[in-house]
Amino acid sequence: MSSSAPTLHEKLNHLRHRFIEQLPARLQQTADKWQQSHLSLEAESRLAPELHRFFHSLKGTGRSLGFERIAMLANQGEEALKTSPTPPTLNSLIPQLFQQLAEEIKYLQSQQGQQTVLASLNSIELSSAIAQPRSKRQRLIYLCDDEPDQVSQLLHHLRCFGHEVVHFEDTESFFNAVITRRPDAIIMDVQFPQGNTAGTETLTSLNKLTGERLPSIVLSSYGDFYSRLSAVRAGCNGYFTKPIKPLDLMLAIDELTTPLDEEPLRVLVVDDEPEAAAYHSLILEEAGMIVQQVNHPADALAALDRFSPDLLLIDVYMPVCSGEELATIIRQQSAHIGLPIIYLSSETDSQKQLSAMTAGVEAFITKPVTPDELVSAVQLRAERLHLLRSLMTQDSMTGLYNHSTTTDMIGKALAHAYREGSQHAMAMLDIDHFKTVNDTHGHLAGDQVIITLARLLKTRLRVSDIIGRYGGEEFVVLLKGITAERAAELIDELRHDFELVDFHAGGERFRCTFSAGISSFPNQPSTEALRLSADQALYLAKRQGRNQVVISKEHDPNHRSAAQRDTGKQ
């Protein structure tokens, strides 16, 4: 039987025990350095920063993990060491603090101390208000409608976009289903044999019973004021009058159920204290963020390039270089000028805090920090950069990656695939006769077609796949870890569903198709080779009549050069 994942409190409990276990060895090393510092002036000067850093780090980590007495003793040591002129009692105070710390560690390792450690777990609580971001693109939708003519068309369009749809013909079975399993969205007809407003009355009852407002859109044969008012009072988010344009309804569902940001925030923590770094990482991960830790400042630059965080959390006092020096090094690189940096330290001297801020950091948080305060501070600053990055990397019409970002991401994915020995497939897609769509139905209708295909790709393909708009009506997709043949099957399923989508413009209904070319890695060993190979297969698909998927045969020695292809694509 598989064990359940550890809770946050269990992880913190493990972290506290690990901290106490390693502390005697650190304490002995520091006591030895204290003795060495008395051997000469050179040794005293050399070891003074290390002694100060030990007490400073012990104070901050001790407070963060709830060991108040350890933090208090460490604070006494830090204050004594930085007092100028040196107090006459220093030589007796420091050994005394070492002894008191050793006694406190021994107590925490005893049975009674263990109970104290466990009791301190209750001192850390995350607010239930911290929302967990949803990452799944597929939605569970309940459709309650007893008119079969409209239902089949709606079911097709919603399922075409990858949603799981459950249909109910009566409000009673719908009511019971909501109680058993909560959907992401509800599409509700208003009129049923039980009454002219049975649909909205059922939604009102469910909202009262569950104590929450269920995301819902109403379908009605009436568009008058009082019908709409009854829907608003039932807590509905949208109102459509029949006959429904399925694509419009699908986009409304999309807007209703799509989280503001599907990508979790990424935070890099740089702290020479592994327990402190682990503690703050646990808090941020519990709030849904992706966190990486670095315990030596010299490793920070490589981690920045590898991890590409939305925010950097830096300890101020570290060996080799300070947090201020590390922030300055990072700011001197154009790629990281806009990266938000937050200091996290037990330093309470306001003048030192202000001095450290001159390196261009966003904030200074003093340890110990409450989980809610830490999460709020990080979210506030990281989301701003996340939004700016999105504006720079995404196509404004479709929300897919733009040309340059797509190319860059594919290049990185191929470099990773080289190391892992994995295979990928690339698909180039182009909407057939798109110029005719624009000329016949107008550019707004053309935009609707592009947005719909983009949405289809995004909802039906995996989050790990790279999907970009390459320009105009052309898209590129890197499908990771699959063969060209499997990629062709997936793209062909999308092609089949897309050709059945109804578009509307000026009272007319029309449909569109697309063609696609497939290439594969490592048969084509670079981004450009993949693109050219897929593009040639796409041209072949166009030449063969469009509305089809063609796999590149360039690696086949018997294949005729595609340079002879017809270049008459629309």
C-alpha positions as CSV (number, residue, x, y, z in Angstrom):
1,M,0.0,0.0,0.0
2,S,1.4,3.3,-1.0
3,S,2.0,5.9,1.7
4,S,0.4,9.4,1.4
5,A,2.6,12.5,0.7
6,P,4.0,14.2,3.8
7,T,2.1,17.2,5.0
8,L,3.7,20.6,5.5
9,H,3.9,20.1,9.3
10,E,5.6,16.7,8.8
11,K,8.1,18.3,6.4
12,L,8.8,21.1,8.9
13,N,9.1,18.6,11.8
14,H,11.7,16.7,9.8
15,L,13.6,19.9,9.0
16,R,13.6,20.9,12.8
17,H,15.0,17.5,13.8
18,R,17.7,17.7,11.0
19,F,18.7,21.2,12.3
20,I,19.1,20.0,15.9
21,E,21.0,16.9,14.8
22,Q,23.7,18.8,12.9
23,L,24.0,21.6,15.4
24,P,26.4,20.0,18.0
25,A,29.1,19.5,15.2
26,R,28.7,23.1,14.1
27,L,28.9,24.4,17.6
28,Q,32.1,22.4,18.2
29,Q,33.7,23.7,15.0
30,T,32.8,27.3,16.0
31,A,34.2,26.8,19.6
32,D,37.4,25.5,18.0
33,K,37.6,28.6,15.8
34,W,37.0,30.8,18.9
35,Q,40.0,29.2,20.6
36,Q,42.1,29.6,17.4
37,S,41.2,33.3,17.2
38,H,43.2,33.9,20.4
39,L,46.4,32.5,19.0
40,S,47.4,35.6,17.0
41,L,46.0,38.9,15.7
42,E,46.0,37.6,12.2
43,A,43.8,34.6,13.3
44,E,41.5,36.9,15.2
45,S,41.0,39.1,12.2
46,R,40.5,36.2,9.8
47,L,38.1,34.3,12.0
48,A,36.0,37.2,13.3
49,P,33.6,37.3,10.3
50,E,33.0,33.5,10.5
51,L,32.2,33.8,14.2
52,H,29.8,36.6,13.6
53,R,28.2,34.8,10.7
54,F,27.7,31.7,12.9
55,F,25.7,33.6,15.5
56,H,23.8,35.6,13.0
57,S,22.7,32.6,11.0
58,L,21.9,30.6,14.1
59,K,19.7,33.5,15.3
60,G,17.7,33.7,12.0
61,T,17.3,30.0,11.4
62,G,16.5,29.3,15.1
63,R,13.7,31.9,15.1
64,S,12.4,30.7,11.7
65,L,12.2,27.1,13.0
66,G,10.7,28.1,16.3
67,F,13.7,27.6,18.6
68,E,13.4,30.8,20.5
69,R,16.0,30.1,23.2
70,I,18.7,29.1,20.6
71,A,17.8,32.3,18.8
72,M,18.1,34.4,22.0
73,L,21.5,33.0,22.9
74,A,22.8,33.4,19.3
75,N,21.6,37.0,19.4
76,Q,23.6,37.7,22.6
77,G,26.7,36.3,20.8
78,E,26.2,38.4,17.7
79,E,25.6,41.6,19.7
80,A,28.7,41.0,21.8
81,L,30.9,40.4,18.8
82,K,29.9,43.5,16.9
83,T,30.0,45.8,19.9
84,S,32.8,48.4,19.7
85,P,34.9,48.8,21.6
86,T,35.1,45.1,22.6
87,P,33.4,44.5,25.9
88,P,35.8,43.3,28.7
89,T,33.4,40.3,29.4
90,L,33.6,39.0,25.8
91,N,36.2,36.3,26.6
92,S,34.0,34.8,29.3
93,L,30.7,35.5,27.6
94,I,31.3,33.6,24.4
95,P,32.4,30.3,26.1
96,Q,29.4,30.6,28.4
97,L,27.1,31.0,25.4
98,F,28.6,27.9,23.8
99,Q,27.9,26.0,27.0
100,Q,24.3,27.2,27.2
101,L,23.7,26.4,23.5
102,A,25.1,22.9,24.1
103,E,22.7,22.4,27.1
104,E,19.8,23.7,25.1
105,I,20.6,21.2,22.2
106,K,20.8,18.4,24.7
107,Y,17.5,19.4,26.2
108,L,15.8,19.5,22.7
109,Q,17.2,16.0,22.0
110,S,15.6,14.6,25.2
111,Q,12.1,13.2,25.3
112,Q,10.7,16.3,27.0
113,G,12.5,18.5,24.4
114,Q,11.0,16.5,21.6
115,Q,7.6,17.3,22.9
116,T,8.5,20.9,22.9
117,V,9.6,20.6,19.3
118,L,6.3,19.0,18.4
119,A,4.3,21.6,20.2
120,S,6.1,24.3,18.3
121,L,4.7,22.9,15.1
122,N,1.5,24.7,15.8
123,S,3.3,28.0,15.6
124,I,3.5,27.7,11.8
125,E,0.2,27.9,10.0
126,L,-0.5,28.8,6.4
127,S,-3.6,30.8,5.8
128,S,-6.4,28.8,4.1
129,A,-6.9,31.9,1.9
130,I,-3.8,31.0,-0.1
131,A,-5.2,29.8,-3.4
132,Q,-3.7,26.7,-5.1
133,P,-3.3,27.4,-8.8
134,R,-5.0,25.1,-11.2
135,S,-2.8,23.7,-13.9
136,K,-5.2,21.4,-15.8
137,R,-6.5,22.8,-19.0
138,Q,-9.3,20.3,-19.3
139,R,-12.5,21.3,-17.5
140,L,-15.4,19.2,-16.2
141,I,-18.6,20.8,-17.5
142,Y,-22.2,19.9,-16.6
143,L,-24.7,20.6,-19.4
144,C,-28.3,20.5,-18.3
145,D,-30.7,20.9,-21.2
146,D,-33.7,18.8,-22.4
147,E,-33.7,20.1,-26.1
148,P,-31.8,17.5,-28.2
149,D,-31.4,19.6,-31.3
150,Q,-29.1,22.1,-29.5
151,V,-27.4,19.6,-27.2
152,S,-25.6,17.4,-29.7
153,Q,-24.0,20.5,-31.3
154,L,-22.9,21.9,-28.0
155,L,-21.5,18.5,-26.8
156,H,-19.4,18.2,-30.0
157,H,-17.9,21.7,-29.7
158,L,-17.1,21.4,-26.0
159,R,-15.5,18.0,-26.3
160,C,-13.7,19.1,-29.4
161,F,-11.8,21.6,-27.1
162,G,-10.8,18.8,-24.8
163,H,-13.4,19.4,-22.0
164,E,-15.1,16.5,-20.2
165,V,-18.8,17.1,-20.6
166,V,-21.6,15.4,-18.8
167,H,-25.2,15.9,-20.1
168,F,-28.3,15.8,-18.0
169,E,-31.9,16.0,-19.3
170,D,-33.6,16.8,-16.0
171,T,-32.7,19.1,-13.0
172,E,-33.1,16.3,-10.4
173,S,-30.2,14.1,-11.8
174,F,-28.2,17.3,-12.4
175,F,-28.7,18.4,-8.7
176,N,-27.6,15.0,-7.4
177,A,-24.5,15.0,-9.6
178,V,-23.4,18.4,-8.4
179,I,-23.6,17.3,-4.8
180,T,-21.5,14.2,-5.6
181,R,-18.9,15.8,-7.8
182,R,-18.4,19.5,-8.3
183,P,-17.9,20.6,-11.9
184,D,-15.7,23.5,-13.1
185,A,-18.6,25.1,-14.9
186,I,-22.4,24.6,-15.5
187,I,-24.4,25.3,-18.6
188,M,-28.1,25.4,-17.6
189,D,-31.2,25.7,-19.7
190,V,-33.9,27.8,-17.9
191,Q,-37.1,26.1,-19.0
192,F,-38.0,22.5,-18.0
193,P,-41.3,20.6,-17.7
194,Q,-41.2,21.3,-13.9
195,G,-41.5,25.1,-14.6
196,N,-40.5,28.1,-16.7
197,T,-37.6,29.0,-14.4
198,A,-36.8,25.5,-13.0
199,G,-33.2,25.8,-14.2
200,T,-32.3,29.0,-12.4
201,E,-34.3,27.8,-9.3
202,T,-32.1,24.7,-9.2
203,L,-29.0,26.8,-9.4
204,T,-30.2,29.0,-6.6
205,S,-30.9,26.0,-4.4
206,L,-27.5,24.5,-5.1
207,N,-25.8,27.8,-4.2
208,K,-27.6,28.0,-0.9
209,L,-26.8,24.3,-0.1
210,T,-23.1,24.4,-1.0
211,G,-22.6,27.9,0.4
212,E,-20.7,29.0,-2.8
213,R,-21.5,30.5,-6.1
214,L,-21.1,27.8,-8.8
215,P,-19.7,29.0,-12.1
216,S,-22.6,28.9,-14.5
217,I,-23.9,30.1,-17.8
218,V,-27.6,30.2,-18.6
219,L,-29.3,29.3,-21.9
220,S,-32.8,30.7,-22.5
221,S,-35.3,31.2,-25.3
222,Y,-36.1,34.6,-23.8
223,G,-33.9,37.7,-23.6
224,D,-36.2,40.0,-21.7
225,F,-35.2,41.9,-18.6
226,Y,-36.9,39.7,-16.0
227,S,-35.5,36.5,-17.4
228,R,-32.1,38.0,-17.2
229,L,-32.7,39.3,-13.7
230,S,-33.7,35.8,-12.5
231,A,-30.4,34.5,-13.9
232,V,-28.4,37.2,-12.1
233,R,-30.1,36.5,-8.8
234,A,-29.3,32.8,-9.3
235,G,-25.6,33.8,-9.4
236,C,-25.1,33.1,-13.1
237,N,-22.0,34.4,-14.9
238,G,-23.3,34.5,-18.4
239,Y,-26.6,34.6,-20.3
240,F,-27.1,33.3,-23.9
241,T,-30.3,33.3,-25.9
242,K,-31.2,30.5,-28.2
243,P,-30.2,29.6,-30.9
244,I,-26.7,29.4,-29.4
245,K,-23.5,29.9,-31.4
246,P,-21.4,27.1,-29.9
247,L,-18.1,28.8,-30.5
248,D,-19.2,31.9,-28.6
249,L,-20.4,29.7,-25.7
250,M,-17.1,27.8,-25.8
251,L,-15.1,31.0,-25.5
252,A,-17.4,32.2,-22.6
253,I,-16.7,28.9,-20.8
254,D,-13.0,29.3,-21.5
255,E,-13.0,32.8,-19.9
256,L,-15.1,31.5,-16.9
257,T,-12.8,28.6,-16.1
258,T,-9.3,29.6,-17.1
259,P,-7.2,30.7,-14.2
260,L,-5.5,34.1,-14.5
261,D,-2.1,32.4,-14.8
262,E,-1.5,28.7,-15.5
263,E,2.2,28.8,-14.8
264,P,3.3,28.7,-11.2
265,L,5.7,31.3,-10.0
266,R,9.4,30.2,-9.9
267,V,11.6,31.3,-6.9
268,L,15.3,30.8,-6.4
269,V,16.4,30.8,-2.8
270,V,20.1,31.6,-2.1
271,D,21.1,30.9,1.5
272,D,24.2,29.3,3.0
273,E,22.0,27.8,5.7
274,P,20.5,24.7,4.2
275,E,17.8,24.4,6.9
276,A,16.8,28.1,6.5
277,A,16.7,27.7,2.7
278,A,14.6,24.5,3.1
279,Y,12.2,26.1,5.5
280,H,11.4,29.0,3.2
281,S,11.2,26.7,0.2
282,L,8.6,24.6,2.0
283,I,6.5,27.6,2.7
284,L,6.6,28.8,-0.9
285,E,6.0,25.4,-2.3
286,E,3.0,24.9,-0.1
287,A,1.6,28.1,-1.7
288,G,2.0,26.5,-5.2
289,M,5.3,27.9,-6.3
290,I,8.2,26.1,-7.9
291,V,11.4,26.6,-5.7
292,Q,15.0,25.8,-6.2
293,Q,17.7,26.2,-3.5
294,V,21.3,27.3,-3.8
295,N,23.5,27.1,-0.7
296,H,26.6,28.9,-2.1
297,P,26.5,32.3,-3.8
298,A,29.0,31.2,-6.5
299,D,26.3,28.8,-7.8
300,A,23.6,31.5,-8.1
301,L,24.5,32.6,-11.7
302,A,24.4,29.1,-13.2
303,A,21.1,28.5,-11.3
304,L,19.6,31.7,-12.7
305,D,20.3,30.6,-16.3
306,R,19.2,27.1,-15.7
307,F,16.0,27.8,-13.7
308,S,15.0,31.2,-15.0
309,P,13.2,32.3,-11.8
310,D,10.5,35.0,-11.4
311,L,12.1,36.2,-8.2
312,L,15.3,35.8,-6.2
313,L,15.3,35.4,-2.4
314,I,18.8,36.1,-1.0
315,D,20.3,35.8,2.5
316,V,22.4,38.9,3.4
317,Y,25.2,37.2,5.4
318,M,26.9,34.4,3.4
319,P,30.5,33.2,3.0
320,V,32.6,34.3,0.1
321,C,30.3,37.3,-0.7
322,S,27.4,39.1,1.0
323,G,23.9,39.3,-0.3
324,E,24.5,42.9,-1.3
325,E,27.6,41.9,-3.4
326,L,25.7,39.0,-5.0
327,A,22.8,41.4,-5.9
328,T,25.2,43.8,-7.5
329,I,26.8,41.1,-9.6
330,I,23.4,40.0,-10.8
331,R,22.3,43.5,-11.6
332,Q,25.4,44.1,-13.7
333,Q,24.1,41.5,-16.2
334,S,21.5,42.9,-18.6
335,A,19.5,39.6,-18.7
336,H,18.7,40.0,-14.9
337,I,18.3,43.8,-14.6
338,G,14.5,43.4,-14.1
339,L,14.6,40.3,-11.9
340,P,13.0,41.1,-8.5
341,I,15.3,40.4,-5.6
342,I,14.3,40.2,-1.9
343,Y,16.7,40.1,1.0
344,L,15.8,37.7,3.8
345,S,17.8,38.3,6.9
346,S,17.7,38.6,10.7
347,E,19.5,41.9,10.4
348,T,17.4,44.5,12.2
349,D,19.7,47.5,11.9
350,S,17.8,49.9,9.6
351,Q,21.0,51.6,8.4
352,K,22.5,48.3,7.3
353,Q,19.2,47.4,5.6
354,L,19.1,50.7,3.7
355,S,22.8,50.2,2.7
356,A,22.0,46.7,1.4
357,M,19.1,48.1,-0.6
358,T,21.4,50.3,-2.7
359,A,22.2,47.3,-4.9
360,G,18.7,47.7,-6.4
361,V,16.7,45.1,-4.6
362,E,12.9,45.2,-4.2
363,A,12.5,44.6,-0.4
364,F,14.1,43.6,2.9
365,I,12.3,41.0,4.9
366,T,13.4,40.4,8.5
367,K,13.5,36.9,9.9
368,P,11.5,35.3,11.3
369,V,8.9,35.9,8.7
370,T,5.4,34.5,8.9
371,P,4.4,32.2,6.1
372,D,1.6,34.5,4.9
373,E,3.9,37.5,4.9
374,L,6.6,35.6,2.9
375,V,4.1,34.3,0.4
376,S,2.4,37.7,0.0
377,A,5.7,39.5,-0.5
378,V,7.0,37.1,-3.1
379,Q,3.7,36.9,-5.0
380,L,3.3,40.7,-5.1
381,R,6.7,41.2,-6.7
382,A,7.1,38.0,-8.8
383,E,3.7,38.3,-10.5
384,R,4.7,41.7,-11.9
385,L,7.7,40.3,-13.7
386,H,5.7,37.2,-14.7
387,L,3.2,39.5,-16.4
388,L,5.9,41.5,-18.1
389,R,7.5,38.4,-19.4
390,S,4.2,37.1,-20.7
391,L,3.7,40.3,-22.6
392,M,7.2,40.0,-24.1
393,T,7.0,36.3,-25.0
394,Q,3.4,35.7,-26.0
395,D,1.4,36.5,-29.1
396,S,-1.1,39.1,-28.2
397,M,-4.0,37.6,-30.2
398,T,-3.7,34.0,-29.2
399,G,-1.8,33.9,-26.0
400,L,0.6,31.3,-27.5
401,Y,4.3,31.9,-27.5
402,N,5.5,34.3,-30.2
403,H,8.0,33.4,-33.0
404,S,11.3,34.2,-31.2
405,T,10.2,32.7,-27.9
406,T,9.1,29.5,-29.6
407,T,12.4,29.1,-31.4
408,D,14.3,29.8,-28.2
409,M,12.3,27.2,-26.2
410,I,12.6,24.6,-28.9
411,G,16.4,25.1,-29.0
412,K,16.6,24.5,-25.3
413,A,14.3,21.5,-25.5
414,L,16.5,19.9,-28.2
415,A,19.7,20.6,-26.1
416,H,18.1,18.8,-23.2
417,A,17.0,16.0,-25.6
418,Y,20.6,15.5,-26.7
419,R,21.7,14.9,-23.1
420,E,18.7,12.6,-22.3
421,G,18.8,10.7,-25.6
422,S,15.1,11.4,-26.1
423,Q,13.0,12.0,-29.2
424,H,10.7,14.8,-30.2
425,A,8.4,15.6,-33.1
426,M,7.7,19.0,-34.7
427,A,4.4,19.9,-36.4
428,M,4.0,23.0,-38.7
429,L,0.3,23.9,-39.2
430,D,-1.2,26.3,-41.7
431,I,-4.9,27.2,-42.0
432,D,-6.1,26.4,-45.6
433,H,-7.4,29.1,-47.8
434,F,-7.1,31.7,-45.0
435,K,-6.9,34.6,-47.5
436,T,-10.3,33.5,-48.8
437,V,-11.7,33.6,-45.3
438,N,-10.5,37.1,-44.8
439,D,-11.7,38.3,-48.2
440,T,-15.1,36.6,-47.9
441,H,-16.0,37.0,-44.3
442,G,-13.7,39.9,-43.1
443,H,-10.7,40.1,-40.9
444,L,-12.6,39.7,-37.6
445,A,-13.8,36.4,-38.9
446,G,-10.3,35.5,-39.8
447,D,-9.1,36.4,-36.3
448,Q,-11.8,34.2,-34.8
449,V,-10.5,31.2,-36.8
450,I,-6.9,31.8,-35.7
451,I,-8.0,32.2,-32.0
452,T,-10.1,29.0,-32.2
453,L,-7.2,26.9,-33.6
454,A,-4.9,28.3,-31.0
455,R,-7.3,27.5,-28.3
456,L,-7.8,24.0,-29.7
457,L,-4.1,23.3,-29.7
458,K,-3.7,24.7,-26.1
459,T,-6.6,22.7,-24.7
460,R,-5.9,19.4,-26.4
461,L,-2.1,19.1,-26.3
462,R,0.0,18.6,-23.1
463,V,1.3,21.4,-20.9
464,S,4.8,20.2,-21.5
465,D,4.5,20.6,-25.3
466,I,5.7,23.9,-26.9
467,I,3.0,25.6,-28.9
468,G,3.7,28.9,-30.8
469,R,2.2,31.1,-33.4
470,Y,4.9,31.4,-36.0
471,G,3.2,34.2,-37.9
472,G,0.0,34.9,-39.7
473,E,-2.1,31.7,-39.9
474,E,0.9,29.5,-39.2
475,F,1.6,27.6,-36.0
476,V,4.4,25.4,-34.8
477,V,4.2,22.7,-32.1
478,L,7.0,20.6,-30.5
479,L,5.5,17.4,-29.2
480,K,8.0,16.0,-26.6
481,G,8.9,12.4,-26.2
482,I,6.9,10.9,-29.1
483,T,7.6,9.7,-32.7
484,A,6.6,11.4,-35.9
485,E,4.0,8.8,-36.5
486,R,2.3,9.3,-33.1
487,A,2.5,13.1,-33.6
488,A,0.8,12.7,-36.9
489,E,-2.0,10.7,-35.3
490,L,-2.5,13.4,-32.6
491,I,-2.5,16.3,-35.1
492,D,-4.8,14.5,-37.4
493,E,-7.3,14.1,-34.6
494,L,-7.2,17.8,-34.1
495,R,-7.5,18.4,-37.9
496,H,-10.6,16.3,-38.0
497,D,-12.3,18.1,-35.0
498,F,-11.3,21.5,-36.3
499,E,-13.0,21.0,-39.7
500,L,-16.3,20.4,-37.8
501,V,-16.2,23.7,-35.9
502,D,-18.9,26.1,-37.1
503,F,-17.8,29.8,-37.5
504,H,-20.3,32.6,-37.9
505,A,-19.9,36.0,-39.7
506,G,-22.6,38.3,-40.9
507,G,-25.4,35.8,-40.5
508,E,-23.4,33.2,-42.5
509,R,-21.9,30.0,-41.2
510,F,-18.6,28.6,-42.5
511,R,-16.0,26.0,-41.7
512,C,-12.2,25.9,-42.0
513,T,-9.4,23.3,-42.3
514,F,-5.7,23.2,-41.8
515,S,-2.8,21.2,-43.2
516,A,0.3,20.0,-41.3
517,G,3.8,18.8,-41.8
518,I,5.7,16.6,-39.3
519,S,9.4,16.2,-38.8
520,S,11.3,14.4,-36.0
521,F,14.3,14.7,-33.8
522,P,17.0,13.4,-33.9
523,N,16.5,12.6,-37.6
524,Q,16.6,16.4,-37.9
525,P,19.3,17.4,-35.4
526,S,18.6,21.2,-35.0
527,T,15.7,23.7,-34.7
528,E,16.3,25.0,-38.2
529,A,16.6,21.5,-39.7
530,L,13.4,20.4,-37.9
531,R,11.5,23.5,-39.1
532,L,12.7,23.2,-42.7
533,S,11.8,19.5,-42.8
534,A,8.3,20.1,-41.3
535,D,7.8,23.0,-43.6
536,Q,8.6,20.9,-46.7
537,A,6.1,18.3,-45.5
538,L,3.5,21.0,-45.0
539,Y,4.0,22.2,-48.6
540,L,3.5,18.6,-49.7
541,A,0.3,18.4,-47.8
542,K,-0.9,21.6,-49.5
543,R,0.1,20.3,-52.9
544,Q,-1.7,17.0,-52.3
545,G,-5.0,18.8,-51.7
546,R,-4.8,20.4,-48.2
547,N,-6.7,19.3,-45.1
548,Q,-4.2,16.6,-44.3
549,V,-1.1,15.7,-42.3
550,V,2.1,14.6,-44.0
551,I,5.2,13.2,-42.3
552,S,8.6,14.3,-43.7
553,K,10.5,11.6,-45.4
554,E,13.7,13.6,-45.7
555,H,15.7,11.0,-43.7
556,D,14.5,8.4,-46.3
557,P,17.3,8.2,-48.9
558,N,14.7,7.3,-51.5
559,H,12.8,10.5,-50.9
560,R,12.9,13.0,-53.7
561,S,14.2,16.4,-52.8
562,A,11.4,18.7,-51.6
563,A,13.1,21.6,-53.3
564,Q,11.0,20.6,-56.3
565,R,7.7,21.2,-54.4
566,D,5.0,23.5,-55.4
567,T,5.2,26.8,-53.6
568,G,1.7,28.0,-54.2
569,K,0.5,27.9,-50.6
570,Q,-2.3,30.2,-49.4
